[in-house]
Amino acid sequence: MRSAYEIIRRPIITEKGLAIKELQRTLVFEVAPEATKPEIKRAVETVFNVRVDHVRTVMLPGKFRRRGQRGGYRADWKKAYVRLKPGEKMVEYQEPA
């Protein structure tokens, strides 16, 4: 069994991610591609000490990037939208410095 910190890689701190957090009480994370919804739910509940209502996931394909004449694709990654139960305090995380 993987630890919670292996499942949750990082929060998605973008304008869209923060808007979803404020308006829909939903946290957005980059998670391990092989992580399942129940594993993500347990990891968020363990790390942030909150109760999770629902988890949605999406697999995103890697983008094409160039380095001079050479081109390649970034790795595919998985995003999780984690909605908290009503009455739960919203998690606060800081932007990296």
C-alpha positions as CSV (number, residue, x, y, z in Angstrom):
1,M,0.0,0.0,0.0
2,R,1.3,3.4,-1.0
3,S,1.6,6.3,1.4
4,A,-0.7,9.3,1.1
5,Y,2.2,11.5,-0.1
6,E,3.0,9.1,-2.9
7,I,-0.7,9.3,-4.1
8,I,-1.1,13.1,-3.8
9,R,1.8,14.7,-5.8
10,R,0.9,18.4,-5.6
11,P,-2.0,20.8,-5.5
12,I,-3.0,22.5,-8.8
13,I,-2.6,26.2,-8.0
14,T,-3.9,28.0,-11.1
15,E,-6.6,30.6,-11.6
16,K,-9.1,27.9,-12.6
17,G,-8.1,25.6,-9.7
18,L,-8.5,28.4,-7.1
19,A,-11.9,29.4,-8.6
20,I,-13.2,25.9,-8.3
21,K,-11.9,25.8,-4.8
22,E,-13.8,28.9,-3.8
23,L,-17.0,28.4,-5.7
24,Q,-17.5,24.6,-5.6
25,R,-15.6,23.7,-2.4
26,T,-13.5,21.4,-4.5
27,L,-9.7,20.8,-4.2
28,V,-7.6,20.0,-7.3
29,F,-4.5,17.8,-7.1
30,E,-2.1,16.1,-9.4
31,V,-2.1,12.5,-8.3
32,A,-0.3,9.3,-9.2
33,P,-1.6,7.9,-12.5
34,E,-2.3,4.5,-11.0
35,A,-4.1,5.9,-8.0
36,T,-7.8,4.9,-7.6
37,K,-10.6,7.1,-6.4
38,P,-10.9,5.3,-3.0
39,E,-7.1,5.7,-2.5
40,I,-7.2,9.4,-3.4
41,K,-10.1,9.9,-0.9
42,R,-8.2,8.2,1.9
43,A,-5.1,10.1,1.1
44,V,-6.8,13.5,1.2
45,E,-8.7,12.6,4.4
46,T,-5.4,11.5,6.0
47,V,-3.2,14.4,5.0
48,F,-5.6,17.3,5.4
49,N,-7.8,15.9,8.2
50,V,-11.1,16.6,6.4
51,R,-14.1,14.5,5.2
52,V,-14.4,14.0,1.4
53,D,-17.7,13.8,-0.3
54,H,-16.8,12.9,-3.9
55,V,-13.8,12.4,-6.1
56,R,-13.6,12.9,-9.9
57,T,-10.5,12.1,-11.9
58,V,-9.3,12.8,-15.4
59,M,-6.3,11.5,-17.3
60,L,-4.5,14.2,-19.3
61,P,-2.2,13.4,-22.2
62,G,1.3,14.9,-22.3
63,K,1.8,17.9,-24.5
64,F,4.2,18.0,-27.4
65,R,7.3,20.1,-26.6
66,R,10.4,21.0,-28.7
67,R,14.0,21.5,-27.8
68,G,15.5,23.0,-30.9
69,Q,15.0,20.6,-33.8
70,R,14.1,17.7,-31.5
71,G,10.5,17.2,-30.4
72,G,8.9,14.9,-27.9
73,Y,5.9,14.4,-25.6
74,R,5.7,15.1,-21.8
75,A,4.4,12.3,-19.6
76,D,0.7,11.7,-19.3
77,W,-0.7,12.7,-15.9
78,K,-3.8,12.4,-13.7
79,K,-5.8,15.2,-12.1
80,A,-8.3,14.7,-9.2
81,Y,-11.1,17.0,-8.2
82,V,-11.9,16.3,-4.6
83,R,-15.2,17.8,-3.2
84,L,-15.4,18.2,0.6
85,K,-18.5,17.4,2.6
86,P,-20.7,20.4,3.7
87,G,-19.6,21.9,6.9
88,E,-15.9,21.0,6.4
89,K,-13.3,23.7,6.7
90,M,-11.6,24.5,3.4
91,V,-8.0,23.5,3.2
92,E,-5.5,26.3,2.8
93,Y,-2.2,25.6,1.0
94,Q,0.5,28.0,0.0
95,E,2.0,28.8,-3.3
96,P,5.6,27.7,-3.8
97,A,8.0,30.6,-3.2
